[in-house]
Amino acid sequence: MRTLRFLAAVVVVWTGYQVSIAAQNAPPSPAPAKTGVNPEHERLKSDAENAYQNGEFPKAIELTTRVLTQSPKDHVALYLRASSRVELGQMRRDLKDVRGGIEDAREAMRHGGTDQINYYLPYFYGMSTLAQMENRKEHADVVVTFASQILVRTNIKPDDRANLLYQRAAAYLFQRNLEAASKDYEAAIKLVPGHVGARLGLADCFIQMKKLDQAEAAFTSAAEAVPNNPLVFNNRGMFYQQQGKTQNAIADFSRAIELDAEYAVAYTNRGFASMAEGNLVAAENDFSSALKLDPAQPLVYSLRGTARLSQGNAKAAMEDYTQVLQIDSKNPIAHVDLGFAKYFAGDFPGAAAAFDQAVTIEANLRYVLPWRYWALIKAGQGGVAETKLGDVLTKPADKKDWADHLLVFLVGKATEQELINAADNKDETLKQAQLCEAFYFCGEKRTVAADAGGATQYYQQAIATKQSHLSAYRGSQFALKQFPAAAK
């Protein structure tokens, strides 16, 4: 039987979103007993392992369960189901699946023998995953304690020892014992130079230790040791992206795609990097490629919607944000995104309704309140807009936040200069973001007052702040009908 993926699971972070990718670097699965072999069960287990290798964890669980229904002591089937359950639980953040995998691993050890080092690995991986999901240090302590007890054995094969060190390192990471984790990763690499999980784990460990030069060196060493593994280039691309080296990141994501043309995550990551570079057409194309490979990705629909909206294509953006809500109807940010797309498309009643739905789900989304108010005004629903103001007009000046200042201005109780002066003077980054919104809404009011020249000046000032991530910036582009040209 071939290797199992979970043994080198790596979590990749990209701009706030997490993608769990399992590097395949484990020893062979235990061989079935030579006597009393059931050919049908062996076929099912082989199919289950293939399903596991392809990331089809529910299918692997279903196939191994069929075996275990008739042969509950089949330790290979228990091992395969344990691995699949832990992977699925980690992916879905489902405690039941993770705990089920841990129990299967225990049973595999009980029936297969404690000399089967492989059987400890889904157990350790499951306990480390449980520690993360429940934020309970004692689960990681179990991994460190038992892995340490096994590692003192002198008859462990190098591959097995490397994987045990890898699992203990992951537990050390949760304990924030970064020095111990780095030593275990280095020891695993020394034993098995091609151990992808240990190499990427070491790089991640150095990042957490803020040793960025050593992290980059670890990534480069990994790329040299396993030059045909797309995960290595994807993860190094993530590192470069986080360091602001966007071109390096794009090159690594492209290399990952060259190595695996169906690597959806790399398309998504390259698309995000292209957006950061302002190449919106390339970004949209990459997001589309990722969705073609894996349609069940609400975050990628959201990213593509943003890329489309930034090009002035509000209609296509609405389609993407609607798709997000079909997958996750209670996502407040998706309602906000749809609201902005409708607003820029001129559907002000629809925009107001979307904003209202968002704040109904998440009341703390105060930045939406000025947009909801102004959408209602532009929809001719001034009376409804007034009912949404709450205590904004009576709130003491020292209690007003930026959303309050915008609302007071939109209601007509503050001048343009008073709004501009209210921008934060202590944090320059925050000030520029607030000025972008101030200039945009000044432009909106000038537009309503039929002062096209004054409105244009304010929209241009909003764009001059270079706060391209803000809806006020994007709204100014729509108002001026000025969008970035496609990169050549």
C-alpha positions as CSV (number, residue, x, y, z in Angstrom):
1,M,0.0,0.0,0.0
2,R,1.2,3.5,-0.7
3,T,1.9,6.4,1.7
4,L,-0.6,8.4,3.6
5,R,-1.0,12.2,3.3
6,F,-1.7,13.3,6.8
7,L,1.8,12.6,8.1
8,A,3.1,15.9,6.8
9,A,0.0,18.1,7.0
10,V,0.9,21.8,6.5
11,V,-1.4,24.7,7.1
12,V,-0.9,27.5,4.7
13,V,-2.1,31.0,5.6
14,W,-2.9,33.5,2.9
15,T,-4.3,36.9,3.7
16,G,-6.4,35.7,6.5
17,Y,-7.7,32.6,5.0
18,Q,-6.3,29.1,5.8
19,V,-5.9,26.2,3.4
20,S,-4.9,22.8,4.8
21,I,-2.7,20.8,2.5
22,A,-1.2,17.4,3.3
23,A,2.2,16.6,1.9
24,Q,2.7,13.0,1.1
25,N,5.7,11.8,2.9
26,A,5.0,8.7,5.1
27,P,6.3,5.2,5.2
28,P,4.4,2.4,3.5
29,S,1.2,1.3,5.2
30,P,1.3,-2.0,7.2
31,A,1.0,-5.1,5.1
32,P,-2.1,-7.3,5.6
33,A,-1.8,-10.6,7.3
34,K,-0.6,-13.4,5.0
35,T,-3.2,-15.9,6.3
36,G,-6.9,-15.7,6.1
37,V,-6.9,-12.9,3.5
38,N,-10.3,-11.9,2.2
39,P,-9.8,-10.7,-1.4
40,E,-12.8,-8.5,-1.4
41,H,-11.7,-6.8,1.8
42,E,-8.2,-6.3,0.3
43,R,-9.7,-4.7,-2.8
44,L,-11.9,-2.4,-0.6
45,K,-8.8,-1.3,1.4
46,S,-6.8,-0.7,-1.7
47,D,-9.7,1.4,-3.1
48,A,-9.9,3.2,0.2
49,E,-6.3,4.1,0.2
50,N,-6.5,5.4,-3.4
51,A,-9.5,7.5,-2.3
52,Y,-7.5,8.8,0.6
53,Q,-4.6,9.7,-1.6
54,N,-6.9,11.7,-3.8
55,G,-8.4,13.6,-0.8
56,E,-11.7,11.7,-1.1
57,F,-11.9,11.2,2.7
58,P,-15.7,10.4,2.9
59,K,-15.3,7.7,0.3
60,A,-12.3,6.2,2.1
61,I,-14.3,6.2,5.3
62,E,-17.2,4.5,3.6
63,L,-15.1,1.8,2.1
64,T,-13.2,0.9,5.2
65,T,-16.4,0.9,7.2
66,R,-17.7,-1.8,4.9
67,V,-14.7,-3.9,5.8
68,L,-14.9,-3.2,9.5
69,T,-18.6,-4.1,9.6
70,Q,-17.6,-7.7,8.8
71,S,-14.1,-7.7,10.3
72,P,-14.0,-5.2,13.2
73,K,-10.4,-6.2,14.1
74,D,-8.9,-5.5,10.7
75,H,-6.1,-3.2,11.9
76,V,-5.2,-2.0,8.4
77,A,-8.8,-0.9,7.7
78,L,-8.8,0.8,11.2
79,Y,-5.6,2.6,10.4
80,L,-6.9,3.8,7.0
81,R,-10.2,5.0,8.5
82,A,-8.4,6.7,11.4
83,S,-6.3,8.7,8.9
84,S,-9.3,9.6,6.8
85,R,-11.4,10.7,9.8
86,V,-8.7,12.9,11.3
87,E,-8.0,14.5,7.9
88,L,-11.7,15.1,7.3
89,G,-12.2,16.4,10.8
90,Q,-9.3,18.8,10.5
91,M,-10.6,20.0,7.1
92,R,-14.1,20.5,8.4
93,R,-13.2,21.6,11.9
94,D,-15.4,18.7,13.1
95,L,-14.5,17.4,16.5
96,K,-16.6,14.3,16.1
97,D,-14.6,13.2,13.1
98,V,-11.3,13.9,14.8
99,R,-12.3,12.0,17.9
100,G,-13.5,9.1,15.8
101,G,-10.2,9.0,14.0
102,I,-8.3,8.9,17.3
103,E,-10.4,6.0,18.6
104,D,-9.8,4.1,15.3
105,A,-6.1,4.6,15.7
106,R,-6.2,3.3,19.3
107,E,-8.1,0.2,18.0
108,A,-5.6,-0.3,15.2
109,M,-2.8,-0.3,17.7
110,R,-4.7,-2.7,20.0
111,H,-5.3,-5.2,17.2
112,G,-2.2,-4.6,15.1
113,G,0.4,-4.3,17.8
114,T,2.3,-1.4,19.3
115,D,5.3,-2.3,17.2
116,Q,3.4,-0.8,14.2
117,I,4.8,2.7,14.3
118,N,2.5,3.9,11.6
119,Y,-0.5,3.3,13.8
120,Y,0.7,5.9,16.3
121,L,0.8,8.6,13.6
122,P,-2.9,9.3,13.0
123,Y,-3.3,9.1,16.8
124,F,-0.7,11.8,17.3
125,Y,-1.9,13.9,14.4
126,G,-5.4,13.6,15.8
127,M,-4.4,14.7,19.3
128,S,-2.5,17.7,17.9
129,T,-5.5,18.7,15.8
130,L,-7.7,18.3,18.8
131,A,-5.3,20.5,20.8
132,Q,-5.7,23.3,18.2
133,M,-9.5,22.9,17.8
134,E,-10.2,22.9,21.6
135,N,-7.2,25.1,22.5
136,R,-6.2,22.5,25.2
137,K,-2.6,22.1,25.9
138,E,-3.1,18.7,27.6
139,H,-3.8,17.1,24.2
140,A,-0.4,18.2,22.8
141,D,1.2,17.1,26.1
142,V,0.0,13.6,25.4
143,V,1.7,13.6,22.0
144,V,5.0,14.9,23.4
145,T,5.0,12.3,26.3
146,F,4.1,9.2,24.2
147,A,6.2,10.2,21.2
148,S,9.2,10.7,23.5
149,Q,8.7,7.3,25.1
150,I,8.6,5.6,21.6
151,L,11.6,7.5,20.3
152,V,13.9,6.0,23.0
153,R,13.6,2.7,21.2
154,T,16.7,1.7,19.3
155,N,15.1,-0.5,16.7
156,I,13.0,2.2,14.9
157,K,13.6,2.6,11.2
158,P,14.8,6.0,10.0
159,D,11.5,6.7,8.2
160,D,9.5,5.9,11.2
161,R,11.7,7.9,13.5
162,A,11.5,10.9,11.2
163,N,7.7,10.8,11.2
164,L,7.6,10.5,15.0
165,L,9.9,13.5,15.3
166,Y,7.6,15.4,12.9
167,Q,4.5,14.7,14.9
168,R,6.2,15.6,18.2
169,A,7.4,18.8,16.6
170,A,3.8,19.7,15.7
171,A,2.9,19.2,19.4
172,Y,5.8,21.4,20.5
173,L,4.6,24.1,18.1
174,F,1.2,24.2,19.9
175,Q,3.0,24.3,23.2
176,R,5.0,27.3,21.8
177,N,8.2,25.4,22.5
178,L,9.7,26.6,19.2
179,E,13.3,25.6,19.9
180,A,12.3,22.0,20.6
181,A,10.1,22.0,17.5
182,S,12.9,23.3,15.3
183,K,15.3,20.6,16.7
184,D,12.8,17.8,15.9
185,Y,12.3,19.1,12.4
186,E,16.0,19.3,11.8
187,A,16.5,15.8,13.2
188,A,13.7,14.4,10.9
189,I,15.3,16.1,7.9
190,K,18.7,14.6,8.8
191,L,17.1,11.2,8.8
192,V,15.0,11.7,5.7
193,P,16.3,14.6,3.6
194,G,13.1,14.5,1.4
195,H,10.7,14.8,4.3
196,V,8.5,17.6,2.9
197,G,6.5,18.1,6.1
198,A,9.6,18.5,8.3
199,R,11.2,20.9,5.8
200,L,8.1,23.1,5.6
201,G,7.5,22.8,9.3
202,L,11.0,24.0,10.0
203,A,10.4,27.0,7.8
204,D,7.1,27.8,9.5
205,C,8.8,27.4,12.9
206,F,11.5,30.0,11.9
207,I,8.7,32.3,10.8
208,Q,7.1,32.1,14.2
209,M,10.5,32.7,15.8
210,K,10.7,35.8,13.6
211,K,13.9,34.4,12.0
212,L,12.9,35.3,8.5
213,D,16.3,34.9,6.9
214,Q,16.5,31.3,8.3
215,A,12.9,30.7,7.2
216,E,13.7,31.7,3.6
217,A,16.8,29.5,3.7
218,A,14.7,26.6,4.9
219,F,12.2,27.1,2.1
220,T,15.0,27.3,-0.5
221,S,16.6,24.2,0.9
222,A,13.2,22.4,0.7
223,A,12.9,23.5,-3.0
224,E,16.4,22.1,-3.7
225,A,15.7,18.8,-1.8
226,V,12.3,18.1,-3.4
227,P,12.2,20.2,-6.6
228,N,9.2,18.5,-8.0
229,N,6.8,19.0,-5.1
230,P,4.3,21.8,-5.9
231,L,3.5,22.2,-2.2
232,V,7.0,23.5,-1.5
233,F,6.7,26.2,-4.1
234,N,3.2,27.1,-3.0
235,N,4.3,27.6,0.6
236,R,7.4,29.5,-0.3
237,G,5.2,31.7,-2.4
238,M,3.0,32.3,0.6
239,F,6.1,33.4,2.5
240,Y,7.2,35.7,-0.2
241,Q,3.7,37.2,-0.4
242,Q,3.7,37.9,3.3
243,Q,7.1,39.6,3.0
244,G,5.8,41.9,0.2
245,K,7.9,40.1,-2.5
246,T,4.9,39.7,-4.8
247,Q,6.8,39.0,-8.0
248,N,8.8,36.2,-6.2
249,A,5.5,34.8,-4.9
250,I,3.9,34.8,-8.4
251,A,6.9,33.0,-9.8
252,D,6.6,30.3,-7.1
253,F,2.9,29.9,-7.5
254,S,3.5,29.6,-11.3
255,R,6.1,26.9,-10.7
256,A,3.6,25.0,-8.4
257,I,1.1,25.1,-11.2
258,E,3.7,23.9,-13.8
259,L,4.3,20.9,-11.5
260,D,0.5,20.2,-11.0
261,A,-1.9,21.8,-13.4
262,E,-4.8,20.8,-11.2
263,Y,-3.4,22.5,-8.0
264,A,-6.4,24.8,-7.2
265,V,-4.8,26.4,-4.2
266,A,-1.9,27.7,-6.2
267,Y,-4.2,29.3,-8.8
268,T,-6.0,31.0,-5.9
269,N,-2.8,32.2,-4.3
270,R,-1.4,33.4,-7.6
271,G,-4.7,35.3,-8.3
272,F,-4.4,37.0,-5.0
273,A,-0.8,38.0,-5.6
274,S,-1.8,39.3,-9.0
275,M,-4.6,41.4,-7.4
276,A,-2.0,42.9,-5.1
277,E,0.1,43.8,-8.2
278,G,-3.0,45.4,-9.8
279,N,-3.2,42.8,-12.6
280,L,-6.9,42.2,-12.2
281,V,-7.5,40.4,-15.4
282,A,-4.8,37.8,-14.5
283,A,-6.3,37.5,-11.0
284,E,-9.8,36.9,-12.3
285,N,-8.5,34.2,-14.7
286,D,-6.7,32.4,-11.9
287,F,-9.7,32.5,-9.6
288,S,-11.8,31.1,-12.5
289,S,-9.3,28.3,-13.0
290,A,-9.4,27.5,-9.2
291,L,-13.2,27.4,-9.3
292,K,-13.2,25.2,-12.4
293,L,-11.1,22.7,-10.4
294,D,-13.0,23.0,-7.2
295,P,-16.4,24.9,-7.4
296,A,-17.2,24.6,-3.7
297,Q,-15.0,27.6,-2.7
298,P,-17.0,30.5,-1.4
299,L,-13.9,32.5,-0.6
300,V,-12.6,32.2,-4.1
301,Y,-16.0,33.4,-5.5
302,S,-15.7,36.4,-3.2
303,L,-12.1,37.1,-4.4
304,R,-13.2,36.8,-8.0
305,G,-16.1,39.1,-7.3
306,T,-13.8,41.7,-5.9
307,A,-11.5,41.4,-9.0
308,R,-14.4,41.9,-11.3
309,L,-15.8,44.8,-9.3
310,S,-12.4,46.5,-9.3
311,Q,-12.6,46.3,-13.2
312,G,-16.0,48.0,-13.2
313,N,-18.0,44.8,-13.8
314,A,-20.6,45.1,-11.1
315,K,-23.0,42.6,-12.8
316,A,-20.5,39.8,-12.8
317,A,-19.4,40.6,-9.3
318,M,-23.0,40.3,-8.1
319,E,-23.2,36.9,-9.6
320,D,-20.1,35.8,-7.7
321,Y,-21.3,37.3,-4.4
322,T,-24.7,35.7,-4.9
323,Q,-22.9,32.3,-5.4
324,V,-21.1,32.8,-2.0
325,L,-24.5,33.4,-0.3
326,Q,-25.9,30.2,-1.9
327,I,-23.1,28.3,-0.2
328,D,-23.2,30.3,3.1
329,S,-26.4,32.4,3.4
330,K,-25.4,33.6,6.9
331,N,-22.1,35.1,5.9
332,P,-22.4,38.9,6.8
333,I,-19.4,39.9,4.7
334,A,-20.9,38.3,1.6
335,H,-24.1,40.3,2.2
336,V,-21.9,43.5,2.5
337,D,-20.0,42.6,-0.7
338,L,-23.3,42.0,-2.6
339,G,-24.5,45.3,-1.2
340,F,-21.6,47.2,-2.6
341,A,-21.9,45.6,-6.0
342,K,-25.6,46.5,-6.1
343,Y,-24.8,50.0,-5.0
344,F,-22.3,50.5,-7.8
345,A,-24.6,49.0,-10.3
346,G,-27.3,51.5,-9.3
347,D,-29.6,49.1,-7.5
348,F,-29.9,51.2,-4.3
349,P,-32.9,49.5,-2.8
350,G,-31.2,46.1,-3.3
351,A,-28.0,47.6,-1.8
352,A,-29.8,48.9,1.3
353,A,-31.5,45.5,1.8
354,A,-28.2,43.7,1.5
355,F,-26.5,46.1,4.0
356,D,-29.4,45.7,6.3
357,Q,-29.2,41.9,6.2
358,A,-25.5,42.1,7.0
359,V,-25.9,44.2,10.1
360,T,-28.8,42.0,11.2
361,I,-26.5,39.1,11.2
362,E,-23.5,41.0,12.7
363,A,-24.4,44.2,14.5
364,N,-20.7,45.3,14.9
365,L,-20.4,46.0,11.1
366,R,-20.6,49.8,11.8
367,Y,-18.7,50.8,8.7
368,V,-21.7,49.7,6.7
369,L,-24.1,52.1,8.3
370,P,-23.3,55.2,6.3
371,W,-23.5,53.2,3.1
372,R,-26.9,51.8,4.1
373,Y,-28.2,55.3,5.0
374,W,-27.0,56.8,1.7
375,A,-28.3,53.8,-0.4
376,L,-31.8,54.5,1.2
377,I,-31.5,58.2,0.4
378,K,-30.6,57.5,-3.2
379,A,-33.4,55.0,-3.4
380,G,-35.9,57.7,-2.4
381,Q,-36.5,56.1,1.0
382,G,-35.5,59.1,3.2
383,G,-38.1,58.3,5.8
384,V,-36.8,54.7,6.3
385,A,-33.2,56.1,6.3
386,E,-34.1,58.4,9.3
387,T,-35.4,55.4,11.3
388,K,-32.0,53.8,10.9
389,L,-30.0,56.6,12.5
390,G,-30.5,55.6,16.1
391,D,-28.8,58.0,18.6
392,V,-26.1,59.3,16.1
393,L,-27.4,62.9,16.3
394,T,-27.6,63.0,20.1
395,K,-24.4,61.1,20.9
396,P,-21.7,63.2,22.7
397,A,-18.9,64.3,20.4
398,D,-16.3,62.3,22.3
399,K,-18.4,59.1,21.9
400,K,-18.7,59.4,18.1
401,D,-16.7,56.9,15.9
402,W,-15.9,57.4,12.3
403,A,-19.2,55.9,11.1
404,D,-21.0,58.4,13.3
405,H,-19.1,61.3,11.7
406,L,-20.0,60.1,8.2
407,L,-23.7,59.8,9.2
408,V,-23.8,63.2,10.8
409,F,-22.3,64.7,7.5
410,L,-24.7,62.8,5.3
411,V,-27.7,64.0,7.4
412,G,-26.5,67.5,6.8
413,K,-25.4,68.3,10.4
414,A,-21.7,68.7,9.5
415,T,-19.8,70.6,6.8
416,E,-17.3,69.0,4.3
417,Q,-14.4,70.6,6.2
418,E,-15.7,69.4,9.6
419,L,-15.9,65.8,8.2
420,I,-12.4,66.0,6.8
421,N,-11.0,67.5,10.0
422,A,-12.6,64.6,11.9
423,A,-10.2,62.1,10.3
424,D,-7.7,60.5,12.7
425,N,-4.5,62.5,13.1
426,K,-2.6,60.0,15.2
427,D,-2.4,57.1,12.8
428,E,-1.5,58.1,9.2
429,T,-2.7,54.8,7.7
430,L,-6.1,55.2,9.3
431,K,-6.2,58.8,8.4
432,Q,-5.8,58.1,4.7
433,A,-8.5,55.5,4.8
434,Q,-10.9,57.9,6.5
435,L,-10.0,60.7,4.1
436,C,-10.8,58.4,1.2
437,E,-14.3,57.8,2.6
438,A,-14.7,61.5,3.5
439,F,-13.8,62.6,0.0
440,Y,-16.1,60.0,-1.6
441,F,-19.1,61.0,0.4
442,C,-18.4,64.7,-0.2
443,G,-18.4,63.8,-3.9
444,E,-21.7,62.0,-3.5
445,K,-23.4,64.9,-1.9
446,R,-22.0,67.3,-4.5
447,T,-23.4,64.9,-7.2
448,V,-26.9,65.1,-5.5
449,A,-26.5,68.9,-5.5
450,A,-25.8,68.8,-9.3
451,D,-22.3,70.2,-8.7
452,A,-20.5,67.9,-11.2
453,G,-17.2,69.7,-11.1
454,G,-17.0,69.7,-7.3
455,A,-18.0,66.1,-7.2
456,T,-15.3,65.1,-9.7
457,Q,-12.6,66.9,-7.7
458,Y,-13.6,65.0,-4.5
459,Y,-13.7,61.6,-6.3
460,Q,-10.3,62.3,-7.7
461,Q,-9.0,63.2,-4.2
462,A,-10.4,59.9,-3.0
463,I,-8.5,58.0,-5.6
464,A,-5.4,60.0,-4.9
465,T,-5.3,58.5,-1.4
466,K,-4.4,55.1,-3.1
467,Q,-6.6,53.2,-0.7
468,S,-7.6,50.8,-3.4
469,H,-8.9,48.2,-0.9
470,L,-11.7,50.5,0.1
471,S,-15.2,50.6,-1.3
472,A,-15.0,54.4,-1.3
473,Y,-12.0,54.2,-3.6
474,R,-13.9,51.8,-5.9
475,G,-17.0,53.9,-5.7
476,S,-15.0,56.9,-6.9
477,Q,-13.8,54.8,-9.9
478,F,-17.4,54.0,-10.7
479,A,-18.4,57.6,-10.4
480,L,-15.6,58.7,-12.7
481,K,-15.9,55.6,-14.9
482,Q,-12.1,55.2,-14.6
483,F,-10.8,51.6,-14.1
484,P,-7.3,50.2,-14.5
485,A,-6.3,49.0,-17.9
486,A,-5.6,45.3,-18.3
487,A,-1.9,44.5,-17.8
488,K,-0.1,43.5,-21.0
